[in-house]
Amino acid sequence: MPTEDYYDTAQFPEEFTGYDGADVWRFIHNRIAFNGDGTLRDAYDDASWKADFNKAVSGLHAMVSAQCCRGIGDKIAAGQADDNETDWTDPRAEFDRRLGPGGETPKAIENLYFTYMLLLTAVAKARDRLLADCASGKIDAATASELKPVLSHALLDDPSVAAASKKFHDHAVMDDGSLWELRMRVRELMRIMNCVQCNKCRLHGKISVMGVSTALNLLLGDTGAGGDAKKMHRVDLAALMTALGKFSTAVDYCQSMLKA
């Protein structure tokens, strides 16, 4: 839920901090997602909303991993690499391990695109509300001038992009109670961010999870019909747009690394 605590992400930018969140991610994949619980033939591609949820969570993890790898490269370029962090000073090795097709999660980049597509479709659903807020002055002129080109991007209306949310929706409405369980899982995902011991990582983790949560709320809602963007809290929509930016940056980075 939104709070009255506000942070300027330009003042506290996302960067590589050296924090190892492996234990938190292990808990997320094994206890909040549905990896290894015996209900799925394929953890990511089964005909089940649980597999779609796994895919979305993996995509979130892939985005964070991409930002970490990018941050390592940025610190090296700026001459800020710590000699005591030798395991973290090669962005190519980290990328191959975390995100490469021969790495720990071969489908990481595929799942990154899946979650990115969910966010894009959710932003398309929220577009009228966001444009109305730009027109009314609820969103300041400087921010509105940067937001409007995003809201007019062709990707938001691409039917192939909407395929991910349709797949998730169709699987989620097949079983009674699945939407309720999905909301509980997303709530647990938000709570586990409190276990992140790095303050900056926790801040950006919560923003990212809130953005994905808002996307799922817009796409599915309580009944499968989707949420009403007009009733969304402005903080939820801000998280959605910030998360979209994070995923877009991650996708660009992954594309550049795959071409290198």
C-alpha positions in Angstrom: 0.0 0.0 0.0 1.2 3.6 -0.7 2.6 5.5 2.3 3.4 9.1 3.0 7.1 8.5 2.6 8.5 9.8 -0.7 11.9 9.4 -2.2 13.5 11.1 -5.3 14.9 8.2 -7.3 17.1 10.7 -9.1 18.7 11.5 -5.7 18.9 7.8 -4.8 19.6 6.2 -8.2 19.8 2.5 -8.8 23.4 1.3 -8.9 25.6 -1.7 -8.1 26.2 -1.7 -4.3 27.9 -5.0 -3.8 25.0 -6.4 -1.8 24.4 -10.1 -2.3 20.6 -10.7 -2.3 20.9 -14.4 -3.2 19.2 -15.6 -0.1 16.2 -13.3 -0.6 15.9 -14.4 -4.3 16.2 -18.1 -3.3 13.3 -17.6 -0.9 11.2 -15.8 -3.5 11.7 -18.5 -6.1 11.3 -21.5 -3.8 8.6 -20.2 -1.3 6.6 -17.4 -3.0 6.8 -18.6 -6.6 6.0 -22.2 -7.7 9.4 -23.6 -8.5 9.7 -27.3 -7.5 6.3 -27.6 -5.8 5.4 -30.5 -8.0 2.3 -28.9 -9.6 3.9 -27.8 -12.9 5.4 -29.9 -15.7 7.5 -26.9 -16.8 8.2 -24.1 -14.3 7.8 -21.3 -16.9 5.8 -22.7 -19.9 3.1 -24.9 -18.4 -0.6 -24.0 -19.2 -1.1 -22.5 -15.7 -1.2 -19.1 -14.1 1.4 -20.5 -11.7 3.9 -20.9 -14.5 3.0 -17.3 -15.7 3.7 -16.0 -12.2 7.0 -17.9 -12.1 7.8 -16.3 -15.5 6.9 -12.8 -14.2 9.0 -13.2 -11.0 11.9 -14.6 -13.1 11.6 -11.5 -15.3 11.7 -9.3 -12.3 14.9 -11.1 -11.1 16.4 -10.8 -14.6 15.8 -7.0 -14.6 17.5 -6.6 -11.3 20.4 -8.8 -12.5 20.8 -6.7 -15.7 20.9 -3.5 -13.6 23.6 -5.1 -11.4 25.7 -6.1 -14.4 25.2 -2.6 -15.9 26.2 -1.0 -12.6 29.4 -3.0 -12.4 30.4 -1.8 -15.8 29.5 1.8 -14.9 31.6 1.6 -11.7 34.6 0.2 -13.6 34.3 2.9 -16.2 34.2 5.5 -13.5 37.3 4.0 -11.8 35.2 3.0 -8.7 35.7 -0.7 -8.8 36.7 -2.2 -5.4 39.6 -4.5 -5.5 38.1 -6.5 -2.6 35.1 -7.4 -4.8 37.0 -9.4 -7.4 34.0 -11.7 -8.0 32.0 -8.7 -9.1 34.4 -6.8 -11.3 33.7 -8.5 -14.7 30.3 -7.5 -16.1 30.6 -9.9 -19.0 31.2 -12.9 -16.7 28.3 -11.8 -14.5 26.0 -11.3 -17.4 26.8 -14.7 -18.8 26.3 -16.3 -15.4 23.1 -14.5 -14.5 21.4 -13.9 -17.8 23.2 -15.8 -20.6 21.6 -18.7 -22.4 24.2 -21.0 -20.9 24.0 -19.5 -17.4 22.1 -20.3 -14.2 18.7 -19.3 -15.7 18.7 -20.0 -19.5 15.3 -18.5 -19.9 16.1 -15.3 -17.9 16.0 -12.9 -20.9 12.9 -14.6 -22.3 11.2 -14.1 -18.9 12.5 -10.5 -18.8 10.6 -9.8 -22.0 7.5 -11.5 -20.7 7.3 -9.2 -17.6 8.2 -6.2 -19.8 5.2 -7.0 -22.0 2.9 -7.2 -19.0 4.1 -3.7 -17.9 3.6 -2.3 -21.4 0.1 -3.6 -21.6 -0.7 -2.3 -18.2 0.6 1.2 -19.1 -1.6 1.1 -22.2 -4.6 0.5 -19.8 -3.6 3.4 -17.6 -2.8 5.8 -20.5 -6.1 7.8 -20.4 -5.8 8.4 -16.7 -2.1 9.5 -17.0 -2.9 11.8 -19.9 -5.8 13.3 -18.0 -3.5 13.9 -15.1 -1.0 15.6 -17.5 -3.8 17.8 -18.9 -5.2 18.8 -15.4 -1.8 19.7 -14.0 -1.7 16.8 -11.4 1.4 15.8 -13.2 3.8 18.8 -13.6 4.6 20.1 -17.1 8.2 18.9 -17.1 7.2 15.4 -16.2 4.3 15.4 -18.6 6.6 16.4 -21.5 8.7 13.3 -20.8 5.7 11.1 -20.1 3.7 11.8 -23.2 6.1 10.3 -25.8 6.2 7.1 -23.7 2.4 7.0 -23.7 2.2 7.4 -27.5 4.8 4.7 -28.2 3.7 2.1 -30.8 4.6 -0.8 -28.5 1.7 0.0 -26.2 -0.7 -0.8 -29.0 1.2 -3.8 -30.5 -1.1 -6.9 -30.4 2.0 -9.2 -30.0 2.9 -7.3 -26.8 -0.6 -7.8 -25.4 -0.3 -11.6 -25.9 1.6 -12.0 -22.6 -1.2 -10.4 -20.5 -3.9 -12.4 -22.4 -2.1 -15.6 -21.7 -1.8 -14.7 -18.0 -5.4 -13.7 -17.8 -6.8 -16.8 -19.6 -4.8 -19.1 -17.3 -5.8 -17.1 -14.1 -9.5 -17.2 -14.7 -9.6 -20.9 -15.3 -9.6 -21.9 -11.7 -11.7 -20.5 -8.8 -9.6 -18.9 -6.2 -6.5 -18.5 -8.4 -6.8 -14.7 -8.5 -7.1 -14.5 -4.7 -4.0 -16.7 -4.4 -2.2 -14.6 -6.9 -2.9 -11.4 -4.9 -1.6 -13.1 -1.8 1.6 -14.2 -3.5 2.2 -10.7 -4.8 1.6 -9.3 -1.3 4.2 -11.7 0.0 6.6 -10.6 -2.7 6.3 -7.0 -1.4 6.8 -8.1 2.2 9.9 -10.0 1.5 11.5 -6.8 0.2 11.7 -5.8 3.9 14.4 -8.5 4.3 16.7 -6.8 1.9 19.5 -5.4 4.0 20.8 -2.8 1.6 18.7 0.4 2.0 19.1 1.5 -1.7 18.4 -2.0 -2.9 15.3 -2.3 -0.7 14.0 1.0 -2.0 14.4 0.1 -5.6 13.2 -3.5 -5.0 9.9 -2.2 -3.5 9.4 0.3 -6.3 9.9 -2.6 -8.9 7.6 -5.0 -7.0 5.0 -2.3 -6.6 5.2 -1.5 -10.3 4.7 -5.2 -11.2 1.9 -5.5 -8.7 0.1 -2.4 -10.2 0.4 -4.0 -13.6 -1.2 -7.2 -12.5 -3.9 -5.3 -10.7 -4.7 -3.3 -13.9 -4.6 -6.4 -16.1 -6.5 -8.8 -13.8 -8.1 -7.0 -10.9 -10.1 -8.9 -8.4 -12.3 -10.8 -10.9 -10.2 -11.1 -14.0 -11.8 -8.0 -15.6 -8.9 -5.8 -14.7 -8.6 -2.8 -12.4 -9.9 0.7 -13.0 -6.9 3.0 -13.6 -9.1 6.0 -12.6 -9.2 4.6 -9.0 -5.5 3.8 -8.8 -3.4 5.7 -6.3 -0.9 8.0 -7.9 1.9 6.3 -6.1 1.0 3.0 -7.7 1.0 4.6 -11.2 4.3 6.3 -10.5 5.7 2.9 -9.5 4.3 1.4 -12.7 6.0 3.9 -14.9 9.3 3.8 -12.9 9.3 0.0 -13.2 8.6 0.3 -17.0 11.7 2.5 -17.2 13.8 0.0 -15.3 12.7 -2.9 -17.6 13.3 -0.8 -20.7 16.8 0.0 -19.6 17.4 -3.7 -18.7 16.1 -4.8 -22.1 18.4 -2.3 -23.9 21.4 -3.5 -21.8 20.7 -7.2 -22.5 20.4 -6.5 -26.3 23.7 -4.7 -26.3 25.5 -7.5 -24.3 24.1 -10.2 -26.6 25.4 -8.3 -29.6 28.8 -7.6 -28.1 
